[in-house]
Amino acid sequence: MEQELKKKIIDLLIKDEEFRYAILGILEISDVTKRLDFLIENNKKIWEEIRSLNESQNKLWESQIKLWESQNKLWEEVKALREGQNKLWEVVLEHSHKIDILSTEIYKLKLILEEMRGERGIPFERLILSLYSDALKKFGIFYEKVEKKKFIDKRGIIREVGREVDVDIYIHNDKRFLIEVKAYSDDEDDVWKTLKRAQLLKEDYNLDVQPVIVAISIEKSVLNLAKEKNVIVIYGDVTNFKEKYKED
């Protein structure tokens, strides 16, 4: 039966032109349908790829936006650093100016003292004492009678054991003063050194003395410590550079 059907179809295709075209049309439609299905499937894949590309592009834009935000923050940090650097330079320049002024004043003072020393032919310490002779007299000290003496540091209070220690001392009647002379006393250690010299004289030589510091200029912190430790201070003016630098 099947063979006969095939034979009839073949005969019809050969003999019947209309039938033949009809079959060809059907076959072409089938082929076109398959091609359409293929194209539709490919089109779906293409749209999936496009969608995936869109998602990737969106992620890329998000990353780019974050990068721009980070870059903006970085520029803000750089700007802040530049502003801080500019302020630092302003402070440095201001301090340099102050140091220049101070150096100039110290140099002038040095010239004045050297001139006075040259004219009068007297040692530097004696010169300072002569400048403050009136203030010294209020405590019963006459600078002409201040003597430089040497003592042996027997127990290493100030220096190595057995080394000599120079001190300016005033001993007349019942008045006994240990005098430290400074052009500029800017370190609290000046007070402690004076107290140690007084300790050496008292403990090793049974010589009880009143510590005195004489300075043209003295730092405020040194003056406060001296008063706290009962050290007499005779001075020209008080500076406060340490506190200013600390605030700056």
Backbone as CSV, one residue per row, in Angstrom:
resi,resn,N_x,N_y,N_z,CA_x,CA_y,CA_z,C_x,C_y,C_z
1,MET,0.844,-1.207,0.000,0.000,0.000,0.000,0.866,1.239,0.000
2,GLU,1.895,1.213,0.840,2.790,2.366,0.971,3.586,2.565,-0.299
3,GLN,4.001,1.459,-0.902,4.771,1.538,-2.151,3.923,2.097,-3.277
4,GLU,2.688,1.687,-3.326,1.783,2.180,-4.355,1.540,3.674,-4.201
5,LEU,1.421,4.147,-2.932,1.199,5.576,-2.657,2.391,6.391,-3.103
6,LYS,3.544,5.875,-2.842,4.765,6.567,-3.245,4.839,6.671,-4.762
7,LYS,4.486,5.530,-5.425,4.543,5.482,-6.888,3.575,6.486,-7.488
8,LYS,2.378,6.587,-6.922,1.363,7.533,-7.421,1.837,8.979,-7.248
9,ILE,2.490,9.240,-6.082,2.963,10.600,-5.813,4.044,10.966,-6.804
10,ILE,4.917,10.006,-7.082,6.014,10.262,-8.031,5.442,10.520,-9.421
11,ASP,4.452,9.654,-9.830,3.821,9.838,-11.143,3.150,11.204,-11.238
12,LEU,2.484,11.599,-10.165,1.814,12.897,-10.161,2.824,14.041,-10.290
13,LEU,3.953,13.895,-9.573,4.979,14.926,-9.658,5.528,15.041,-11.071
14,ILE,5.600,13.899,-11.754,6.151,13.899,-13.113,5.126,14.422,-14.115
15,LYS,3.883,13.940,-13.965,2.878,14.204,-14.976,2.049,15.463,-14.664
16,ASP,1.823,15.717,-13.393,0.904,16.823,-13.025,1.727,18.035,-12.565
17,GLU,1.801,18.970,-13.445,2.606,20.160,-13.162,2.051,20.956,-11.981
18,GLU,0.766,21.108,-11.925,0.104,21.868,-10.842,0.390,21.240,-9.492
19,PHE,0.304,19.919,-9.457,0.568,19.175,-8.220,2.028,19.356,-7.801
20,ARG,2.869,19.283,-8.842,4.300,19.418,-8.567,4.600,20.775,-7.935
21,TYR,4.016,21.864,-8.482,4.246,23.199,-7.929,3.659,23.344,-6.510
22,ALA,2.559,22.629,-6.348,1.926,22.693,-5.020,2.851,22.082,-3.970
23,ILE,3.440,20.909,-4.331,4.359,20.222,-3.404,5.590,21.090,-3.150
24,LEU,6.132,21.680,-4.220,7.298,22.552,-4.079,6.990,23.733,-3.166
25,GLY,5.808,24.291,-3.309,5.394,25.405,-2.457,5.362,25.002,-1.004
26,ILE,4.772,23.775,-0.797,4.707,23.286,0.593,6.096,23.111,1.169
27,LEU,6.999,22.537,0.365,8.371,22.303,0.829,9.081,23.629,1.119
28,GLU,8.860,24.599,0.239,9.498,25.907,0.452,8.976,26.586,1.712
29,ILE,7.637,26.467,1.895,7.044,27.041,3.126,7.648,26.387,4.359
30,SER,7.811,25.066,4.300,8.391,24.337,5.431,9.818,24.804,5.688
31,ASP,10.556,24.983,4.575,11.944,25.421,4.710,12.017,26.842,5.287
32,VAL,11.141,27.694,4.798,11.087,29.066,5.305,10.738,29.084,6.782
33,THR,9.799,28.202,7.161,9.385,28.120,8.585,10.565,27.733,9.462
34,LYS,11.318,26.729,8.952,12.492,26.302,9.719,13.493,27.455,9.850
35,ARG,13.679,28.164,8.713,14.623,29.285,8.740,14.136,30.372,9.706
36,LEU,12.840,30.609,9.712,12.274,31.604,10.623,12.479,31.196,12.087
37,ASP,12.222,29.909,12.336,12.444,29.406,13.706,13.903,29.611,14.122
38,PHE,14.796,29.318,13.166,16.235,29.484,13.431,16.572,30.950,13.711
39,LEU,16.010,31.826,12.879,16.252,33.263,13.044,15.687,33.777,14.371
40,ILE,14.483,33.283,14.695,13.861,33.703,15.966,14.727,33.278,17.150
41,GLU,15.239,32.037,17.079,16.075,31.521,18.159,17.365,32.340,18.278
42,ASN,17.941,32.595,17.093,19.157,33.416,17.106,18.885,34.819,17.613
43,ASN,17.733,35.349,17.242,17.350,36.683,17.687,17.220,36.751,19.205
44,LYS,16.674,35.675,19.779,16.552,35.608,21.240,17.930,35.640,21.892
45,LYS,18.846,34.844,21.288,20.202,34.809,21.839,20.873,36.175,21.734
46,ILE,20.639,36.834,20.558,21.220,38.168,20.371,20.699,39.139,21.418
47,TRP,19.376,39.099,21.680,18.790,39.998,22.687,19.306,39.681,24.100
48,GLU,19.536,38.394,24.347,20.117,38.026,25.643,21.529,38.603,25.780
49,GLU,22.282,38.518,24.680,23.619,39.096,24.684,23.567,40.612,24.891
50,ILE,22.616,41.246,24.180,22.460,42.705,24.324,22.104,43.071,25.763
51,ARG,21.170,42.275,26.349,20.772,42.528,27.732,21.972,42.358,28.680
52,SER,22.755,41.298,28.406,23.945,41.057,29.226,24.945,42.211,29.082
53,LEU,25.087,42.692,27.818,25.976,43.821,27.577,25.490,45.082,28.296
54,ASN,24.163,45.277,28.294,23.584,46.431,29.001,23.869,46.379,30.491
55,GLU,23.708,45.159,31.046,23.977,44.980,32.474,25.453,45.267,32.778
56,SER,26.335,44.728,31.897,27.768,44.955,32.085,28.101,46.436,31.969
57,GLN,27.443,47.093,30.982,27.681,48.521,30.805,27.213,49.322,32.017
58,ASN,26.050,48.919,32.576,25.542,49.598,33.782,26.518,49.433,34.944
59,LYS,27.051,48.212,35.084,28.032,47.965,36.141,29.297,48.796,35.903
60,LEU,29.669,48.868,34.611,30.841,49.662,34.270,30.628,51.135,34.615
61,TRP,29.428,51.651,34.320,29.114,53.046,34.660,29.113,53.277,36.163
62,GLU,28.577,52.281,36.892,28.574,52.388,38.357,30.011,52.446,38.886
63,SER,30.869,51.569,38.297,32.273,51.569,38.700,32.940,52.896,38.343
64,GLN,32.592,53.423,37.165,33.158,54.687,36.723,32.730,55.830,37.642
65,ILE,31.460,55.807,38.035,30.936,56.842,38.949,31.671,56.779,40.293
66,LYS,31.865,55.541,40.799,32.588,55.369,42.066,34.029,55.875,41.926
67,LEU,34.614,55.589,40.737,35.979,56.040,40.492,36.050,57.564,40.494
68,TRP,35.059,58.206,39.848,35.012,59.670,39.839,34.846,60.232,41.251
69,GLU,33.951,59.556,42.040,33.744,60.010,43.414,35.038,59.893,44.231
70,SER,35.735,58.743,44.045,37.011,58.548,44.748,38.036,59.583,44.314
71,GLN,38.030,59.862,43.001,38.962,60.856,42.473,38.679,62.245,43.053
72,ASN,37.391,62.582,43.159,37.005,63.872,43.742,37.458,63.972,45.202
73,LYS,37.264,62.848,45.948,37.699,62.827,47.342,39.221,62.993,47.425
74,LEU,39.911,62.313,46.484,41.368,62.409,46.470,41.814,63.846,46.213
75,TRP,41.146,64.518,45.266,41.489,65.910,44.985,41.199,66.814,46.176
76,GLU,40.117,66.492,46.902,39.807,67.267,48.112,40.910,67.098,49.155
77,GLU,41.401,65.826,49.278,42.490,65.568,50.219,43.757,66.317,49.808
78,VAL,44.036,66.271,48.492,45.214,66.978,47.976,45.086,68.480,48.248
79,LYS,43.875,69.014,48.008,43.630,70.441,48.257,43.831,70.777,49.733
80,ALA,43.302,69.882,50.612,43.453,70.105,52.057,44.931,70.064,52.454
81,LEU,45.682,69.120,51.844,47.110,69.020,52.139,47.849,70.279,51.695
82,ARG,47.468,70.789,50.522,48.104,72.020,50.039,47.813,73.190,50.970
83,GLU,46.548,73.293,51.413,46.185,74.369,52.329,46.963,74.249,53.637
84,GLY,47.053,72.965,54.135,47.815,72.740,55.363,49.282,73.085,55.195
85,GLN,49.830,72.730,54.005,51.231,73.043,53.730,51.453,74.550,53.676
86,ASN,50.507,75.249,53.052,50.615,76.712,52.974,50.590,77.339,54.363
87,LYS,49.676,76.825,55.224,49.595,77.345,56.590,50.894,77.057,57.346
88,LEU,51.434,75.832,57.116,52.679,75.459,57.788,53.817,76.389,57.375
89,TRP,53.869,76.691,56.067,54.906,77.599,55.593,54.731,78.996,56.197
90,GLU,53.471,79.424,56.348,53.225,80.722,56.968,53.758,80.755,58.398
91,VAL,53.503,79.632,59.135,53.990,79.545,60.519,55.516,79.533,60.538
92,VAL,56.111,78.732,59.614,57.571,78.648,59.551,58.180,80.020,59.259
93,LEU,57.576,80.722,58.282,58.076,82.051,57.936,57.942,83.025,59.107
94,GLU,56.791,82.917,59.814,56.574,83.792,60.970,57.617,83.527,62.047
95,HIS,57.854,82.219,62.325,58.841,81.857,63.341,60.240,82.262,62.900
96,SER,60.518,82.081,61.591,61.834,82.482,61.083,62.052,83.977,61.279
97,HIS,60.981,84.736,61.044,61.067,86.185,61.233,61.344,86.517,62.699
98,LYS,60.629,85.815,63.608,60.834,86.051,65.041,62.256,85.686,65.453
99,ILE,62.743,84.546,64.892,64.102,84.102,65.227,65.128,85.107,64.710
100,ASP,64.865,85.633,63.505,65.779,86.641,62.950,65.838,87.874,63.844
101,ILE,64.647,88.307,64.301,64.593,89.483,65.183,65.347,89.203,66.483
102,LEU,65.080,87.996,67.061,65.741,87.632,68.315,67.252,87.544,68.130
103,SER,67.674,86.914,67.011,69.117,86.786,66.738,69.764,88.158,66.612
104,THR,69.048,89.073,65.938,69.571,90.433,65.770,69.735,91.122,67.122
105,GLU,68.699,90.971,67.978,68.758,91.612,69.303,69.875,91.025,70.149
106,ILE,70.044,89.688,70.072,71.107,89.036,70.842,72.473,89.506,70.346
107,TYR,72.574,89.613,69.007,73.840,90.075,68.431,74.161,91.502,68.890
108,LYS,73.111,92.369,68.875,73.310,93.743,69.345,73.761,93.760,70.802
109,LEU,73.099,92.927,71.609,73.446,92.866,73.024,74.884,92.393,73.200
110,LYS,75.259,91.405,72.374,76.627,90.886,72.439,77.637,91.989,72.125
111,LEU,77.330,92.785,71.075,78.224,93.879,70.708,78.352,94.905,71.839
112,ILE,77.190,95.226,72.440,77.195,96.200,73.544,78.047,95.696,74.703
113,LEU,77.833,94.399,75.051,78.575,93.829,76.179,80.065,93.764,75.872
114,GLU,80.393,93.378,74.611,81.805,93.302,74.242,82.459,94.688,74.280
115,GLU,81.675,95.698,73.852,82.186,97.062,73.877,82.445,97.520,75.312
116,MET,81.447,97.237,76.179,81.598,97.621,77.582,82.757,96.870,78.217
117,ARG,82.844,95.591,77.872,83.917,94.770,78.437,85.281,95.291,77.987
118,GLY,85.338,95.678,76.701,86.603,96.185,76.161,86.996,97.498,76.798
119,GLU,86.002,98.351,77.013,86.282,99.666,77.594,86.702,99.550,79.045
120,ARG,86.023,98.673,79.790,86.275,98.598,81.225,87.307,97.538,81.588
121,GLY,87.573,96.613,80.651,88.553,95.570,80.903,88.178,94.647,82.035
122,ILE,86.889,94.299,82.144,86.436,93.424,83.231,85.774,92.170,82.644
123,PRO,85.802,91.023,83.364,85.203,89.781,82.873,83.693,89.933,82.636
124,PHE,83.162,89.034,81.798,81.754,89.095,81.428,80.838,89.002,82.651
125,GLU,81.081,88.043,83.519,80.219,87.853,84.696,80.245,89.086,85.593
126,ARG,81.457,89.638,85.763,81.584,90.839,86.599,80.848,92.017,85.960
127,LEU,80.854,92.069,84.634,80.150,93.119,83.909,78.647,93.036,84.164
128,ILE,78.097,91.808,84.090,76.660,91.616,84.342,76.318,92.031,85.768
129,LEU,77.163,91.634,86.717,76.916,91.996,88.118,76.937,93.512,88.308
130,SER,77.833,94.179,87.568,77.911,95.634,87.708,76.659,96.308,87.163
131,LEU,76.056,95.712,86.105,74.827,96.272,85.538,73.675,96.224,86.537
132,TYR,73.694,95.209,87.414,72.596,95.029,88.371,73.071,95.276,89.803
133,SER,74.047,96.151,89.947,74.610,96.417,91.278,73.570,96.972,92.250
134,ASP,72.677,97.841,91.771,71.656,98.414,92.658,70.710,97.344,93.174
135,ALA,70.292,96.445,92.266,69.382,95.367,92.673,70.069,94.435,93.659
136,LEU,71.363,94.178,93.462,72.112,93.302,94.366,72.241,93.926,95.757
137,LYS,72.413,95.254,95.799,72.565,95.939,97.091,71.325,95.790,97.968
138,LYS,70.152,95.651,97.328,68.918,95.492,98.115,68.963,94.230,98.967
139,PHE,69.754,93.247,98.527,69.898,92.000,99.297,71.188,92.014,100.133
140,GLY,71.849,93.184,100.151,73.082,93.295,100.934,74.284,92.727,100.222
141,ILE,74.230,92.656,98.877,75.347,92.103,98.102,76.044,93.242,97.353
142,PHE,77.344,93.364,97.555,78.143,94.332,96.817,78.958,93.549,95.791
143,TYR,78.673,93.814,94.530,79.226,92.951,93.492,80.756,92.951,93.474
144,GLU,81.368,94.040,93.942,82.831,94.096,93.954,83.424,93.013,94.856
145,LYS,82.631,92.566,95.840,83.133,91.588,96.809,82.740,90.149,96.478
146,VAL,82.065,89.981,95.335,81.737,88.613,94.899,83.018,87.952,94.407
147,GLU,83.328,86.782,94.934,84.583,86.098,94.612,84.305,84.788,93.867
148,LYS,85.232,84.442,92.992,85.157,83.148,92.313,86.040,82.184,93.086
149,LYS,85.436,81.097,93.527,86.182,80.093,94.300,86.031,78.724,93.652
150,LYS,86.957,77.854,93.974,86.927,76.487,93.455,86.714,75.519,94.610
151,PHE,85.825,74.550,94.408,85.556,73.516,95.394,85.679,72.153,94.718
152,ILE,86.081,71.178,95.493,86.191,69.806,94.962,84.848,69.087,95.147
153,ASP,84.377,68.501,94.069,83.129,67.719,94.150,83.492,66.334,94.688
154,LYS,83.381,66.175,96.007,83.839,64.948,96.669,82.948,63.741,96.389
155,ARG,81.672,63.980,96.134,80.740,62.857,95.970,80.073,62.816,94.592
156,GLY,80.553,63.639,93.656,79.994,63.621,92.306,78.592,64.198,92.230
157,ILE,78.317,65.241,93.003,76.993,65.857,92.988,76.763,66.609,91.677
158,ILE,77.823,67.287,91.206,77.705,68.083,89.982,78.503,67.457,88.838
159,ARG,79.744,67.086,89.124,80.608,66.504,88.111,81.154,65.171,88.620
160,GLU,82.209,64.663,87.961,82.810,63.425,88.432,83.450,63.639,89.816
161,VAL,83.513,62.570,90.578,84.100,62.652,91.924,85.539,63.163,91.818
162,GLY,85.857,64.175,92.661,87.208,64.708,92.706,87.468,65.845,91.745
163,ARG,86.486,66.207,90.887,86.678,67.309,89.948,86.393,68.649,90.612
164,GLU,87.039,69.697,90.094,86.834,71.039,90.627,85.536,71.639,90.076
165,VAL,84.891,72.446,90.922,83.678,73.159,90.527,83.885,74.643,90.821
166,ASP,83.710,75.490,89.776,83.832,76.942,89.960,82.496,77.516,90.426
167,VAL,82.551,78.394,91.425,81.334,79.073,91.879,81.655,80.537,92.165
168,ASP,80.651,81.413,91.931,80.742,82.818,92.349,80.034,82.911,93.693
169,ILE,80.764,83.382,94.673,80.212,83.352,96.031,80.465,84.686,96.733
170,TYR,79.499,85.065,97.573,79.601,86.311,98.351,79.458,85.937,99.817
171,ILE,80.538,86.126,100.587,80.522,85.805,102.022,81.057,87.009,102.782
172,HIS,80.157,87.684,103.474,80.572,88.806,104.316,79.658,88.845,105.537
173,ASN,80.334,88.800,106.700,79.603,88.780,107.976,78.642,87.593,107.991
174,ASP,77.352,87.876,108.149,76.391,86.778,108.222,75.704,86.527,106.882
175,LYS,76.156,87.196,105.806,75.519,87.038,104.499,76.336,86.081,103.632
176,ARG,75.633,85.072,103.104,76.290,84.064,102.269,75.410,83.773,101.045
177,PHE,75.936,84.110,99.892,75.172,83.935,98.661,75.989,83.167,97.621
178,LEU,75.338,82.254,96.961,75.914,81.573,95.798,75.279,82.220,94.560
179,ILE,76.091,82.786,93.682,75.552,83.589,92.580,75.877,82.945,91.229
180,GLU,74.837,82.705,90.432,74.985,82.200,89.064,74.644,83.339,88.104
181,VAL,75.550,83.654,87.187,75.360,84.767,86.257,75.065,84.225,84.861
182,LYS,73.981,84.723,84.250,73.576,84.289,82.912,73.206,85.513,82.068
183,ALA,73.610,85.482,80.809,73.132,86.521,79.890,71.652,86.274,79.603
184,TYR,71.339,85.007,79.303,69.938,84.632,79.019,69.689,83.255,79.615
185,SER,68.810,83.190,80.588,68.481,81.922,81.238,67.169,81.395,80.659
186,ASP,67.266,80.384,79.768,66.076,79.877,79.081,65.774,78.422,79.406
187,ASP,66.500,77.860,80.364,66.335,76.434,80.663,66.185,76.237,82.175
188,GLU,65.167,75.446,82.555,64.945,75.169,83.975,66.165,74.524,84.631
189,ASP,67.012,73.906,83.789,68.201,73.248,84.314,69.135,74.247,85.010
190,ASP,69.050,75.523,84.626,69.860,76.553,85.295,69.539,76.601,86.788
191,VAL,68.254,76.438,87.114,67.831,76.454,88.524,68.360,75.232,89.251
192,TRP,68.209,74.053,88.595,68.647,72.811,89.254,70.164,72.799,89.472
193,LYS,70.926,73.317,88.494,72.381,73.371,88.646,72.776,74.280,89.809
194,THR,72.084,75.415,89.926,72.358,76.340,91.035,72.066,75.678,92.377
195,LEU,70.949,74.962,92.444,70.587,74.266,93.686,71.591,73.163,94.024
196,LYS,72.103,72.471,92.997,73.100,71.414,93.249,74.408,72.003,93.779
197,ARG,74.800,73.159,93.259,76.012,73.823,93.771,75.826,74.216,95.236
198,ALA,74.625,74.720,95.547,74.333,75.066,96.948,74.354,73.807,97.816
199,GLN,73.847,72.696,97.283,73.844,71.421,98.016,75.269,70.954,98.288
200,LEU,76.140,71.072,97.272,77.542,70.655,97.439,78.216,71.455,98.552
201,LEU,78.021,72.777,98.564,78.657,73.630,99.574,78.145,73.303,100.970
202,LYS,76.861,73.014,101.070,76.278,72.750,102.391,76.688,71.380,102.930
203,GLU,76.581,70.349,102.066,76.805,68.981,102.555,78.291,68.640,102.682
204,ASP,79.130,69.154,101.786,80.545,68.780,101.823,81.421,69.804,102.530
205,TYR,80.947,71.074,102.630,81.787,72.123,103.219,81.074,72.871,104.344
206,ASN,79.898,72.392,104.724,79.138,72.993,105.833,78.967,74.497,105.632
207,LEU,78.720,74.865,104.367,78.571,76.271,104.019,77.147,76.488,103.488
208,ASP,76.314,77.077,104.338,74.904,77.279,103.976,74.765,78.598,103.217
209,VAL,74.385,78.521,101.935,74.320,79.723,101.096,72.916,79.881,100.514
210,GLN,72.580,81.126,100.203,71.324,81.441,99.533,71.598,81.487,98.008
211,PRO,70.920,80.629,97.206,71.147,80.643,95.754,70.567,81.905,95.115
212,VAL,71.326,82.475,94.173,70.900,83.678,93.446,71.214,83.479,91.958
213,ILE,70.262,83.838,91.097,70.506,83.850,89.654,70.386,85.287,89.171
214,VAL,71.416,85.748,88.454,71.405,87.090,87.867,71.425,86.913,86.353
215,ALA,70.403,87.451,85.667,70.306,87.272,84.217,69.771,88.536,83.555
216,ILE,70.293,88.824,82.386,69.759,89.960,81.624,68.331,89.647,81.184
217,SER,68.128,88.419,80.656,66.785,87.952,80.279,66.584,86.563,80.858
218,ILE,65.334,86.262,81.212,65.029,84.953,81.778,63.689,84.470,81.247
219,GLU,63.609,83.201,80.932,62.357,82.606,80.460,61.374,82.512,81.632
220,LYS,60.099,82.733,81.340,59.080,82.767,82.386,59.042,81.478,83.190
221,SER,59.170,80.335,82.518,59.119,79.036,83.207,60.298,78.890,84.170
222,VAL,61.472,79.429,83.784,62.647,79.364,84.663,62.430,80.247,85.884
223,LEU,61.876,81.427,85.667,61.594,82.354,86.768,60.611,81.730,87.762
224,ASN,59.566,81.100,87.249,58.563,80.464,88.119,59.184,79.345,88.955
225,LEU,60.026,78.521,88.315,60.677,77.425,89.044,61.621,77.975,90.118
226,ALA,62.353,79.023,89.776,63.292,79.619,90.739,62.550,80.125,91.980
227,LYS,61.435,80.822,91.766,60.645,81.322,92.892,60.102,80.165,93.732
228,GLU,59.679,79.106,93.040,59.142,77.930,93.741,60.208,77.286,94.631
229,LYS,61.463,77.301,94.159,62.561,76.658,94.898,63.325,77.640,95.795
230,ASN,62.741,78.829,96.007,63.329,79.836,96.894,64.700,80.301,96.414
231,VAL,64.833,80.453,95.103,66.058,81.002,94.527,65.794,82.477,94.199
232,ILE,66.641,83.365,94.682,66.500,84.796,94.367,66.869,85.003,92.897
233,VAL,66.043,85.764,92.201,66.314,86.032,90.784,66.349,87.543,90.555
234,ILE,67.433,88.008,89.960,67.581,89.413,89.568,67.722,89.423,88.053
235,TYR,66.832,90.150,87.380,66.785,90.038,85.919,66.361,91.368,85.294
236,GLY,66.619,91.434,83.974,66.224,92.625,83.214,64.822,92.494,82.670
237,ASP,64.568,91.433,81.884,63.222,91.229,81.353,62.906,89.736,81.299
238,VAL,61.592,89.444,81.155,61.096,88.064,81.131,60.616,87.731,79.718
239,THR,61.064,86.608,79.184,60.609,86.144,77.867,59.645,84.979,78.053
240,ASN,58.884,84.714,76.999,57.904,83.623,77.076,57.882,82.847,75.752
241,PHE,59.067,82.622,75.189,59.162,81.968,73.886,58.668,80.521,73.917
242,LYS,58.977,79.798,74.972,58.582,78.386,75.045,57.069,78.236,74.983
243,GLU,56.338,79.078,75.707,54.885,79.001,75.735,54.310,79.393,74.378
244,LYS,54.895,80.379,73.744,54.423,80.812,72.418,54.610,79.720,71.398
245,TYR,55.783,79.094,71.394,56.047,78.023,70.430,55.135,76.835,70.672
246,LYS,54.826,76.579,71.960,53.939,75.475,72.288,52.541,75.736,71.744
247,GLU,52.069,76.977,71.860,50.738,77.341,71.345,50.703,77.273,69.834
248,ASP,51.766,77.729,69.164,51.823,77.710,67.701,51.869,76.295,67.183
